[in-house]
Amino acid sequence: MTNEIKYSIIDSTNNEAQRQLQNGIAPKEDFVIRADFQTDGRGQRGNTWHSPNALNLMFSYVHYPEKLEARHQFMLSQATATAIASYLTQKGVKDVAIKWPNDVYVGMKKICGMLIENAVSGHYIRYSIIGIGVNINQTTFPDNLPNPTSLTKCTGQQYDLDQEFEVIISILRNNILGISSANSDTLMQNYKDILLGLDKTLIYRSGGKVFKGVIRDVDKHGMITIEDTETEEAKQYAFNEVNLVIPEQKKENI
């Protein structure tokens, strides 16, 4: 059982986890900071994460790895993203995919985002703060979010957040604790099996250029190789160097 610390309202679960770790008051084993509402939720690329009060799951799983080298930190993204994807599949959701590096999509709509922050000492990760937001019961979204969805919008059902949290944590914990060099190939294959755009043509933006491309590979460090379909040139990109262009979609609220 993972130790859970829950708040009704907080600035950010990642921020609170960081405060507890830096102030020496954090649990000594893996733990979770969870909140019903965040006033300053954070996402990738400096984005904010908006969620109404008590409709979705927002939490940070803090993991103390045993001898996980910093150069293998992408395994944490893979383990986390595949855990959320597995949970959604178990709930009967179809077309679950991972958008590189670790967002979880249903078709071309985003249902989960995450922000992973690692503290490194020497060659190893001392701790990892894995911030996760999963849209569960929300059915209406701000107009400035281009492609959101939720578990309720996918299934038409409402869910008990506490129960869903326990299910997710169980799957996530098993994935995280199972990380090792021995199973890196299996983890990579599970990740690639549901990678959005692998061997399929989609539209990407890199710098000022928009192009049609096909993902050909992701390596163990999280670098992605995309082939430009026009030039047939394959190029490797790091995080933040290329973005998937999501086509505008009609918003349908239920």
C-alpha positions as CSV (number, residue, x, y, z in Angstrom):
1,M,0.0,0.0,0.0
2,T,1.5,3.4,-1.0
3,N,1.3,6.2,1.5
4,E,-1.2,8.8,0.3
5,I,-1.2,12.5,1.5
6,K,-4.4,14.2,0.3
7,Y,-5.3,17.9,0.1
8,S,-8.6,19.6,-0.8
9,I,-6.7,22.4,-2.5
10,I,-3.1,23.0,-3.2
11,D,-0.9,25.0,-5.7
12,S,0.5,21.9,-7.3
13,T,1.0,18.3,-6.2
14,N,4.5,18.4,-7.7
15,N,5.4,21.6,-5.8
16,E,4.2,20.1,-2.5
17,A,6.1,16.9,-3.1
18,Q,9.2,19.0,-3.8
19,R,8.7,21.0,-0.6
20,Q,8.3,17.9,1.5
21,L,11.4,16.3,0.0
22,Q,13.5,19.5,0.4
23,N,12.4,20.1,4.0
24,G,13.1,16.6,5.0
25,I,9.6,15.8,6.0
26,A,8.7,13.4,3.2
27,P,8.0,9.7,3.8
28,K,11.1,7.5,3.3
29,E,9.3,5.1,1.0
30,D,7.3,5.8,-2.2
31,F,4.3,8.1,-1.5
32,V,1.6,10.0,-3.3
33,I,0.5,13.7,-3.0
34,R,-3.1,14.0,-4.2
35,A,-5.4,17.0,-4.5
36,D,-9.0,17.7,-5.4
37,F,-8.0,21.0,-6.9
38,Q,-4.8,22.7,-7.9
39,T,-4.4,26.5,-8.2
40,D,-1.2,26.3,-10.2
41,G,-1.1,22.9,-11.8
42,R,1.9,22.4,-14.1
43,G,2.3,20.4,-17.4
44,Q,5.0,19.9,-19.9
45,R,6.7,22.8,-21.8
46,G,5.7,25.2,-19.1
47,N,2.0,24.7,-19.7
48,T,-0.6,24.9,-17.0
49,W,-2.9,22.0,-16.1
50,H,-6.5,23.2,-15.5
51,S,-9.1,20.9,-13.8
52,P,-12.4,21.7,-12.0
53,N,-12.7,20.8,-8.4
54,A,-13.1,17.1,-7.6
55,L,-13.9,15.9,-11.1
56,N,-10.5,14.4,-12.2
57,L,-7.5,12.7,-10.7
58,M,-4.5,14.9,-9.9
59,F,-1.6,13.5,-8.0
60,S,2.2,13.1,-7.8
61,Y,3.7,9.7,-7.2
62,V,7.1,10.1,-5.6
63,H,9.5,7.2,-6.3
64,Y,12.9,6.4,-4.8
65,P,14.5,4.2,-7.4
66,E,17.1,1.6,-6.5
67,K,20.2,2.2,-8.6
68,L,18.4,3.7,-11.6
69,E,20.9,5.5,-13.7
70,A,19.9,9.0,-14.9
71,R,20.7,8.0,-18.5
72,H,17.8,5.5,-18.2
73,Q,15.2,8.0,-16.9
74,F,13.1,7.6,-20.0
75,M,12.0,4.2,-18.5
76,L,10.0,6.2,-15.9
77,S,8.1,7.9,-18.7
78,Q,7.5,4.6,-20.5
79,A,6.4,2.8,-17.3
80,T,4.0,5.6,-16.3
81,A,2.4,6.2,-19.7
82,T,1.9,2.5,-20.3
83,A,0.3,2.1,-16.8
84,I,-2.3,4.8,-17.6
85,A,-2.9,3.3,-21.0
86,S,-3.4,-0.1,-19.4
87,Y,-5.9,1.3,-16.9
88,L,-7.9,3.0,-19.7
89,T,-8.0,-0.2,-21.7
90,Q,-9.2,-2.1,-18.7
91,K,-12.1,0.4,-18.4
92,G,-13.1,-0.5,-22.0
93,V,-11.7,2.6,-23.7
94,K,-10.8,2.0,-27.3
95,D,-8.0,3.6,-29.4
96,V,-5.7,4.4,-26.4
97,A,-2.3,5.7,-27.5
98,I,0.8,7.4,-26.1
99,K,1.7,10.7,-27.7
100,W,5.5,11.0,-27.5
101,P,6.9,11.3,-25.0
102,N,4.3,10.5,-22.4
103,D,0.8,12.1,-22.9
104,V,-2.0,9.6,-23.1
105,Y,-4.5,10.0,-25.9
106,V,-7.8,8.4,-27.0
107,G,-7.7,8.6,-30.7
108,M,-6.5,12.2,-31.3
109,K,-7.8,13.5,-28.0
110,K,-5.8,14.0,-24.8
111,I,-7.1,12.3,-21.6
112,C,-3.9,12.3,-19.5
113,G,-0.8,14.5,-19.1
114,M,2.2,14.1,-16.9
115,L,5.2,16.0,-15.7
116,I,8.1,14.0,-14.4
117,E,10.8,15.8,-12.4
118,N,13.9,13.9,-11.3
119,A,16.6,14.7,-8.7
120,V,20.0,13.3,-9.8
121,S,22.9,12.5,-7.5
122,G,26.0,11.4,-9.4
123,H,25.0,9.0,-12.1
124,Y,21.8,7.9,-10.3
125,I,18.2,9.2,-9.7
126,R,17.7,10.0,-6.0
127,Y,14.0,10.5,-6.4
128,S,11.4,11.0,-9.1
129,I,8.3,13.2,-8.8
130,I,5.8,11.8,-11.3
131,G,2.9,14.3,-11.7
132,I,-0.2,12.9,-13.3
133,G,-3.5,14.4,-14.3
134,V,-6.2,12.1,-15.7
135,N,-9.5,13.4,-16.9
136,I,-12.2,11.2,-15.3
137,N,-15.6,12.8,-14.8
138,Q,-15.2,16.1,-16.6
139,T,-17.5,16.7,-19.5
140,T,-17.0,20.3,-20.5
141,F,-13.7,21.9,-21.2
142,P,-12.3,25.5,-21.8
143,D,-12.3,26.6,-25.4
144,N,-8.6,27.1,-25.3
145,L,-7.9,23.4,-24.9
146,P,-7.7,22.0,-28.4
147,N,-8.5,18.3,-28.0
148,P,-9.5,17.2,-24.5
149,T,-11.5,14.2,-23.5
150,S,-12.3,12.2,-20.3
151,L,-13.1,8.7,-19.2
152,T,-16.8,9.8,-18.8
153,K,-16.9,11.2,-22.3
154,C,-15.5,7.9,-23.6
155,T,-17.8,5.5,-21.7
156,G,-20.8,7.6,-20.7
157,Q,-20.4,6.6,-17.1
158,Q,-19.5,8.5,-13.9
159,Y,-16.8,7.2,-11.6
160,D,-15.9,7.2,-7.9
161,L,-12.5,9.0,-7.9
162,D,-11.2,7.2,-4.8
163,Q,-11.9,3.8,-6.4
164,E,-10.3,4.8,-9.7
165,F,-7.3,6.2,-7.9
166,E,-6.6,2.9,-6.1
167,V,-6.8,1.0,-9.4
168,I,-4.4,3.4,-11.1
169,I,-2.0,3.4,-8.3
170,S,-1.9,-0.4,-8.2
171,I,-1.1,-0.6,-11.9
172,L,1.4,2.3,-11.7
173,R,3.2,1.0,-8.7
174,N,3.7,-2.4,-10.4
175,N,5.0,-0.8,-13.5
176,I,7.4,1.5,-11.6
177,L,8.7,-1.1,-9.3
178,G,9.2,-3.4,-12.2
179,I,11.7,-1.1,-13.9
180,S,15.1,-2.8,-14.5
181,S,17.7,-3.2,-17.2
182,A,16.4,-6.8,-17.5
183,N,13.0,-5.8,-18.8
184,S,13.9,-2.6,-20.7
185,D,13.2,-4.3,-24.1
186,T,9.8,-5.4,-23.0
187,L,9.0,-2.0,-21.6
188,M,10.1,-0.4,-24.9
189,Q,8.0,-2.8,-26.9
190,N,4.9,-2.1,-24.8
191,Y,5.5,1.6,-25.3
192,K,6.0,1.3,-29.1
193,D,2.9,-0.9,-29.5
194,I,0.7,2.0,-28.7
195,L,2.8,4.9,-29.8
196,L,0.7,7.5,-31.7
197,G,2.2,8.0,-35.2
198,L,4.5,5.0,-35.3
199,D,4.8,4.0,-39.0
200,K,1.8,6.3,-39.7
201,T,1.8,9.7,-41.4
202,L,0.9,12.7,-39.2
203,I,1.7,16.4,-39.2
204,Y,4.6,17.8,-37.1
205,R,6.1,21.2,-36.4
206,S,9.8,21.7,-35.7
207,G,11.0,25.3,-35.4
208,G,9.2,27.2,-38.1
209,K,8.6,24.2,-40.4
210,V,5.4,22.2,-40.6
211,F,5.8,18.8,-42.3
212,K,4.2,15.4,-42.8
213,G,6.2,12.8,-41.1
214,V,6.3,9.2,-39.9
215,I,7.8,8.1,-36.6
216,R,10.3,5.4,-37.3
217,D,11.8,4.8,-33.9
218,V,12.2,5.9,-30.3
219,D,15.5,5.1,-28.5
220,K,16.2,4.2,-24.9
221,H,16.9,7.8,-24.1
222,G,13.6,9.0,-25.4
223,M,15.0,10.5,-28.7
224,I,12.5,10.2,-31.5
225,T,13.2,9.6,-35.2
226,I,10.8,11.0,-37.7
227,E,11.0,10.6,-41.4
228,D,9.9,13.6,-43.5
229,T,7.6,12.0,-46.1
230,E,8.4,14.7,-48.7
231,T,12.2,14.6,-48.5
232,E,12.4,11.0,-47.2
233,E,15.0,12.4,-44.7
234,A,14.9,10.8,-41.2
235,K,15.9,13.0,-38.3
236,Q,16.3,12.4,-34.6
237,Y,14.6,14.9,-32.2
238,A,14.9,15.5,-28.5
239,F,12.0,16.6,-26.3
240,N,10.8,20.1,-27.2
241,E,12.4,20.0,-30.6
242,V,9.3,18.7,-32.4
243,N,5.6,18.8,-31.8
244,L,2.7,16.8,-33.2
245,V,0.1,19.2,-34.9
246,I,-3.3,18.2,-33.7
247,P,-6.1,19.0,-36.2
248,E,-9.0,21.1,-34.8
249,Q,-11.9,19.0,-33.6
250,K,-15.5,19.8,-32.9
251,K,-16.2,19.9,-29.2
252,E,-19.1,17.8,-28.1
253,N,-20.2,18.1,-24.5
254,I,-22.5,15.6,-22.8
